[in-house]
């Protein structure tokens, strides 16, 4: 069974912070706390089923403030730090830092960044590839030139 219920439409989804496959709603801001509460992190499978039925019937979820506070402290730092917008791009300083690290160490750093960001931060993953591929190509050409001249 799925491990979360969409707080908007009541459909089941795999992860609480991901967009709903049925309605496309992505929890943002304080909605992330409710998304956590509507997941297997907090509810059993039977309770998730009941929550889904209640949401589909139009009932609004209104948990008590103490439960919301407990959920806020239970949400992982990673979930709290996700950008509000998955299309949010890297700040210029981080982009420059990624280029510098790619040049000084290895383009593998940029590929690791792309791999780890590709689902949660697609725009940032795209940017990581856009700066890593040219560095890798230029580095390979320089290596070939110096090796075979």
Secondary structure, DSSP 8 states (H G I E B T S, - for coil): --SEE-TTT--EESSTTS--TTT-----TTHHHHHHHTBTTTS-HHHHHHHHHHHHTT------HHHHHHHHHHS-HHHHHS-SSTT----HHHHHHHHHHHHHT-THHHHHHHHHHTTT-HHHHHHHHHHHHHHHHHHHHHHHHHHH-
